[in-house]
Structures are given as C-alpha cells and as structure tokens.
Amino acid sequence: MSSLYQNYVRADIAFERGEGVRLFSTDGKEYLDFAGGIAVSAVGHADPHVVEAAKAQVEKLWHVGNVFQIPEQQKLAERLTSISFADMVFFTNSGAEAIECALKTARRYFYDKGEKDRYEIVTMEGAFHGRTLGTIAAGGNPAYLEGFGPKAEGFTQVPRGDLEALKAAISDKTAAILFEPVQGESGINVLNVEFLQSVRALCDEHGILMVLDEIQCGYGRTGKMFAYEWADIEPDIMALAKGIGGGFPLGACLAKEEIGKAMVPGTHGSTYGGNPLACTVGNAVLDRVTEDGFLDHVIEVGNHLQWSLRQLAQKHPEMIEEVRGKGLMCGIKVKPAAGDVITAFRENQLITVGAGDNVVRFLPPLIVTKDDIDEAIRRMDAGLKSLAS
C-alpha cells in the first residue's frame, strides 16, 4: 500500500519533465498538456525566463520570515496593484489561503467599523473556493462538507447567476458577496457581463463588499488580466493563485486600501507566504504575462480553441452535448462519463481534467499555439472515435 493518503484517484503515469505545452513521461512518451496543472502553468513548463530567475534566487536566499522587509515581495505587490483595482496585497501559498484571507478581511473591515454582527457571506451554488473548513463552508458543496463536522456558520448559498435570489439573501448581517466570474470546478460556467454589473450595483446599494475568486479564471486565463475587466467593474477584494506562480506555490489576496488596512498586526499571518523565492518566481511570471501582445494572443488562440471544439462537437454529436468557456478556460459537456473521455484523450497523449456536470476541462498554458490546438483536436477526435467503436 502507498504511504500517501488515498484521497486522489491517480492515473498510472508519472512525468519527469516538461517543455512549453508538452509533458514527457518516465516511459518516454510525449503528451500535450491541456490541463496545465489545473490552470496553474500559465507560461508553460520550464519557461527559460522563469527558470533563470528561480535559479538565481535559489543561490541567494530562499526564505526569511515576514518580520523582515522582503524586497521581492514589495516589488510584486506594487506591480499587482498597478495593474488592478487594489491598493494592498497579502501573499499566501495557495488559493484556499487567499480566500481565507479575503473572508477574514471582509469580516474584519465591518468589525472595525463597529458592525460586529455583519459577518455573513453570500456565495453561489456550484462554487469552489478551496478545501479548508472555511472554504468548503463558503462553497457549500455537500460532497465536500460530508464527514467533517458542523459546517462553519456565516455562509449562505444562492443559485448561480440568480440576481433575485441574491437580493433576497441580503440582510443586515451581510458583509460580502463572494463568487467566481467563471466557475471552473463545477463545469466552466461563465457569468455574463450584465450579471457582474448588477452584482456590483447591488453591493454598492447595500454597502457590502464584492469579493471575487479569480484563482482559476484570473491572471490572463480569459484574455483579460482579470476576468472582472470584461464587465468594466472593480471588486473590493480578490483572491488569486494558480497562474500567479506558474507552478510555484503562491497566492494573493488583493484589497482596496480602506478595506485592507483593517488587517493590522496580529490579525493574520503566514510563515511561508510571500517569501523571497516565491515572489521572485511570481515577478518572473508577471514579466511574461504582461509582455506586449501576450493577452491578445490568449484571446486569439482562445477563440480558435472554442471554434475548434464546436467543430468537433458537430462531428461527434453523439459524444459532445455542449461547448463552454471564455479565453483559454474551456470545457465540453460530454454524453459518456467524463472520466472515460479523459482516459481516451490520455491514451492519445492529451492531458485534460474533469469538472462537475460531466464536463471535460481544457486549461492549457497561455502560450499554447493554434498548431498545438489543432494537434489536440486531432487527438480528441481519435479518442472520441475509440470510445464510439
């Protein structure tokens, strides 16, 4: 028996190296990576600029605690605030920690205002915000809550995209509305621009905070640096992770100054969060993502991927029910079991990842090319044919 916890269903394959959008297994096979470590490998595997930055920092200093100045951290924070709505940043090691910080920041903000009973957070069904006790309570998925004792209080779920339900859920105890502009885990569900704008207006009307989870859909994944930009709005707090470190454990909670300044010494902390090595990698990834034309490329190849998937769906109507997505955050709702489709794709040396609602997700590195996409579609076609035979 393995010495590891058995909470993952692992494919019988191991990778020893990666290059760009390709992974190479220990048995010498080459795979197209259209999972990207679940939207993590934003600039691909072994990006030369990121590798060189990491190597240089490894030889200097990996870690010091946050009781000292960390120039690499300050630099990354200043760069993130310069390209976003935010004025302040707290760095974490993961997305779940970024959400935990966001929740605490929202609650502490109202506490400092003298509104101590204003702590409830409204979230949306189908959400995924992490695996801590707090974030599974925020997500509200019964499957993730089962077996872990009482659900942490202070969270109310409403149907995804239901503005009237959101209005009805708001009370004098509501501190914030937390949601993903594009839900990933539940099956690539895109919230439309009009809904995002309506939620922003609702928050303004009631004096509550808009908290966005852009852990999966942010950092260029949809073709904008942040998904909220499509709606021409700004949140009050936002959680980031995944792509921000390009594969190195890194997350961040961003907030407007009025809100973030509530987190005074003693209210929150992290041993590893924002250490010199993590932030050096984060700065190198940001160098790449903010290059001229990078996001234009994401939009162009994202459109090509979605068009290609629709063509594939027309070719295999008995297999594909629907194409979903925005930018390079795409999915197909399939008629066979999604796990069987993922296996068939993997047997044709294409790596994908599942999601709720029997969806297969495509989250390739943002550097993917049209030729890569065309090759992936050919492998999908072969995989679907093998299932049909």
Long-range contacts (C-beta under 8 A, 24 or more apart in sequence): 11-343, 11-346, 13-346, 17-45, 17-46, 18-44, 18-45, 18-46, 19-44, 19-45, 19-46, 20-44, 20-45, 20-46, 20-365, 20-367, 21-45, 21-364, 21-365, 21-367, 21-368, 21-369, 21-372, 23-351, 29-349, 30-349, 31-346, 31-349, 31-350, 31-351, 32-349, 32-350, 32-351, 32-364, 32-372, 32-375, 32-376, 32-379, 33-351, 33-364, 33-365, 34-350, 34-351, 34-352, 34-362, 34-363, 34-364, 34-368, 34-376, 35-351, 35-352, 35-353, 35-361, 35-362, 35-363, 35-364, 36-363, 36-364, 36-365, 37-247, 38-216, 38-242, 38-353, 38-361, 38-363, 39-184, 39-216, 39-221, 39-242, 39-243, 39-329, 39-363, 40-242, 40-243, 40-245, 40-246, 40-247, 41-243, 41-246, 41-247, 41-365, 42-219, 42-220, 42-221, 42-242, 42-243, 42-244, 42-246, 42-285, 42-288, 42-289, 42-365, 42-366, 43-246, 43-285, 43-288, 43-289, 43-365, 43-366, 43-367, 44-365, 44-366, 44-367, 45-247, 45-365, 47-246, 47-284, 47-285, 47-288, 47-367, 49-284, 49-287, 49-288, 50-246, 50-281, 50-284, 50-285, 50-288, 52-284, 53-280, 53-281, 53-283, 53-284, 54-248, 54-277, 54-280, 54-281, 54-284, 56-280, 57-276, 57-277, 57-280, 57-281, 58-277, 60-276, 61-276, 61-277, 62-275, 62-276, 62-277, 63-272, 63-275, 63-276, 63-277, 64-275, 64-276, 65-271, 66-269, 66-270, 66-271, 66-273, 66-274, 70-274, 70-275, 70-276, 70-279, 71-276, 72-276, 72-279, 72-280, 72-283, 73-274, 73-275, 73-276, 73-279, 75-279, 75-283, 76-274, 76-279, 76-282, 76-283, 76-286, 79-283, 79-286, 80-240, 80-252, 80-254, 80-286, 81-254, 83-225, 83-290, 84-225, 84-226, 84-238, 84-254, 85-228, 85-234, 85-235, 85-238, 85-254, 85-256, 86-238, 86-254, 86-255, 86-256, 86-260, 87-255, 87-256, 87-257, 87-260, 88-254, 88-255, 88-256, 88-257, 88-260, 88-261, 89-252, 89-253, 89-254, 89-255, 90-252, 90-253, 90-255, 90-260, 90-263, 90-268, 90-270, 90-273, 90-274, 91-250, 91-251, 91-252, 91-270, 91-273, 91-274, 91-278, 91-279, 92-241, 92-250, 92-251, 92-252, 92-253, 92-270, 92-273, 92-274, 93-249, 93-250, 93-251, 93-270, 93-272, 93-273, 93-278, 94-130, 94-241, 94-249, 94-251, 95-129, 95-130, 95-213, 95-215, 95-216, 95-239, 95-240, 95-241, 95-242, 95-251, 96-129, 96-130, 96-131, 96-132, 96-135, 97-130, 97-132, 97-251, 97-270, 97-273, 98-215, 98-239, 98-240, 98-241, 98-251, 98-252, 98-253, 99-129, 99-130, 99-134, 99-135, 99-138, 99-178, 99-213, 99-215, 99-239, 99-253, 100-130, 100-132, 100-134, 100-135, 101-239, 101-253, 101-263, 101-268, 102-178, 102-211, 102-213, 102-237, 102-238, 102-239, 102-253, 102-255, 103-134, 103-138, 103-178, 103-211, 104-263, 104-267, 104-268, 105-237, 105-253, 105-255, 105-259, 105-260, 105-262, 105-263, 105-268, 106-175, 106-176, 106-209, 106-211, 106-236, 106-237, 106-259, 107-175, 108-262, 108-263, 108-267, 109-175, 109-209, 109-258, 109-259, 109-262, 110-175, 111-262, 112-262, 117-172, 117-173, 118-172, 118-173, 118-174, 118-175, 119-154, 119-173, 119-175, 120-154, 120-155, 120-156, 120-171, 120-173, 120-174, 120-175, 121-154, 121-155, 121-156, 121-174, 121-175, 121-176, 121-177, 121-178, 121-211, 122-155, 122-156, 122-157, 122-158, 122-166, 122-169, 122-170, 122-174, 122-176, 122-177, 122-178, 123-155, 123-156, 123-157, 123-158, 123-177, 123-178, 123-179, 124-157, 124-158, 124-159, 124-160, 124-161, 124-179, 124-180, 124-183, 125-157, 125-158, 125-159, 125-160, 126-160, 126-183, 126-185, 126-186, 126-187, 126-189, 126-356, 127-157, 127-160, 127-178, 127-179, 127-180, 127-183, 127-185, 127-186, 127-213, 128-180, 128-183, 128-184, 128-185, 128-186, 129-178, 129-213, 129-239, 138-178, 160-186, 160-189, 160-191, 161-189, 161-191, 161-192, 161-195, 163-195, 163-198, 163-199, 163-202, 166-199, 166-202, 167-202, 170-202, 170-206, 170-208, 174-206, 174-208, 175-208, 175-209, 176-203, 176-208, 176-209, 176-210, 176-211, 176-236, 176-237, 177-202, 177-203, 177-208, 177-209, 177-210, 177-211, 178-211, 178-212, 178-213, 179-211, 179-212, 179-213, 180-212, 180-213, 180-214, 180-215, 180-216, 180-217, 181-212, 181-214, 181-217, 181-222, 181-227, 181-228, 181-230, 181-231, 182-216, 182-217, 182-222, 182-227, 182-325, 182-326, 182-329, 184-216, 184-217, 184-329, 184-355, 184-361, 184-363, 185-216, 185-355, 185-356, 186-355, 186-356, 186-357, 187-324, 187-331, 187-333, 187-355, 187-356, 187-357, 187-358, 187-359, 188-324, 188-325, 188-329, 188-330, 188-331, 188-355, 188-359, 188-361, 189-324, 190-324, 190-325, 190-326, 193-230, 193-231, 196-228, 196-230, 196-231, 196-233, 197-231, 197-232, 197-233, 200-231, 200-233, 200-234, 200-235, 203-236, 209-236, 209-237, 209-259, 210-235, 210-236, 210-237, 211-235, 211-236, 211-237, 211-238, 211-239, 212-237, 212-238, 212-239, 213-238, 213-239, 214-238, 214-239, 214-240, 215-239, 215-240, 215-241, 215-242, 215-251, 216-242, 216-329, 216-363, 217-326, 217-329, 218-242, 218-243, 219-243, 219-244, 219-289, 220-289, 220-294, 220-295, 220-298, 220-327, 220-366, 221-298, 221-327, 221-328, 221-329, 221-363, 221-366, 222-298, 222-302, 222-326, 222-327, 222-328, 222-329, 223-295, 223-298, 223-299, 223-302, 223-326, 223-327, 223-328, 224-295, 224-327, 225-289, 225-290, 225-295, 227-326, 230-326, 243-285, 243-289, 243-366, 244-282, 244-285, 244-286, 245-278, 245-281, 245-282, 245-285, 246-281, 246-284, 246-285, 246-288, 248-277, 248-278, 248-281, 248-282, 249-278, 250-278, 250-279, 250-281, 250-282, 289-366, 294-366, 297-366, 297-367, 298-327, 298-328, 298-366, 299-327, 300-370, 301-328, 301-368, 301-369, 301-370, 301-373, 302-326, 302-327, 302-328, 302-329, 302-330, 304-370, 304-373, 305-330, 305-362, 305-364, 305-368, 305-373, 306-330, 308-373, 308-374, 308-377, 309-362, 309-377, 311-377, 312-377, 312-380, 312-381, 312-384, 315-381, 316-381, 316-384, 316-388, 318-388, 319-384, 319-387, 319-388, 320-384, 324-359, 325-362, 328-362, 328-363, 328-364, 328-366, 328-368, 329-361, 329-363, 330-361, 330-362, 330-363, 331-355, 331-359, 331-360, 331-361, 331-362, 332-359, 332-360, 332-362, 333-357, 333-358, 333-359, 334-358, 334-359, 334-360, 336-387, 340-387, 341-383, 341-384, 341-387, 344-383, 344-384, 344-386, 344-387, 345-379, 345-380, 345-383, 347-383, 347-386, 348-379, 348-380, 348-382, 348-383, 348-386, 349-379, 350-376, 350-379, 350-380, 350-383
